[in-house]
């Protein structure tokens, strides 16, 4: 199981706070950069955990949808970026 930046084991259904952007943010498409920067400081429920990559899927639609004019957005983020 992945661990957050504070060492807490995280699983599907847990609420986590995004505390950092992914380290490779500058190589991502512009809309993803906007989305990741917008979610820092907010709490989200973990939707799923990738079994091999150990990244977390977060439903960020309440923050990102109005910002990007889309719907049902989610992001995959490293557990070290959440607390």
C-alpha positions in Angstrom: 0.0 0.0 0.0 1.2 3.5 -0.8 2.1 6.0 2.0 1.4 9.7 2.1 4.0 12.4 2.7 3.3 12.0 6.4 3.8 8.2 6.3 0.1 7.3 6.6 -1.0 4.2 4.6 -3.6 5.3 2.1 -6.3 3.3 0.4 -9.5 3.7 -1.7 -12.1 5.8 0.1 -9.6 7.7 2.3 -9.7 11.5 2.3 -6.3 13.1 1.5 -5.1 16.7 1.2 -3.0 17.6 -1.8 0.1 19.2 -0.4 2.4 19.3 -3.5 2.4 19.1 -7.3 4.0 16.1 -9.1 7.7 16.5 -9.7 7.3 16.3 -13.5 4.6 19.0 -13.6 6.5 21.2 -16.0 6.5 18.4 -18.7 2.7 17.9 -18.5 0.2 19.6 -20.9 -0.9 23.1 -19.8 -4.4 22.0 -18.7 -2.9 19.4 -16.4 -0.5 22.0 -14.9 -3.5 24.3 -14.3 -5.5 21.4 -12.7 -2.6 20.3 -10.4 -1.8 23.8 -9.2 -5.5 24.4 -8.5 -6.0 21.3 -6.3 -3.1 22.0 -3.9 -4.5 22.7 -0.4 -7.8 20.9 -1.1 -9.0 17.5 0.2 -10.3 14.7 -2.0 -11.5 11.1 -1.7 -9.2 8.5 -3.2 -11.1 6.9 -6.0 -8.6 4.1 -6.8 -5.0 3.1 -6.3 -3.0 1.8 -9.3 -1.7 -1.6 -8.3 1.6 -1.4 -10.0 2.5 2.3 -10.2 1.2 3.0 -6.6 -0.3 6.3 -7.7 -3.7 7.5 -6.4 -6.7 8.5 -8.5 -8.5 11.5 -7.0 -11.9 12.9 -8.1 -11.0 16.6 -8.5 -14.1 17.5 -10.5 -15.5 20.0 -7.9 -12.4 22.2 -8.3 -11.2 21.5 -11.8 -14.5 21.2 -13.8 -15.5 24.8 -13.4 -11.9 25.9 -14.0 -11.4 24.0 -17.3 -15.0 24.0 -18.4 -15.1 20.2 -18.5 -16.7 17.5 -16.2 -15.8 14.5 -14.1 -12.1 15.3 -13.9 -9.8 13.0 -12.0 -6.0 13.0 -11.6 -3.4 10.4 -10.8 -1.0 11.7 -8.2 2.0 10.3 -6.3 1.2 9.5 -2.7 4.1 11.7 -1.6 2.1 14.7 -2.9 -0.7 14.2 -0.4 -1.1 14.1 3.4 
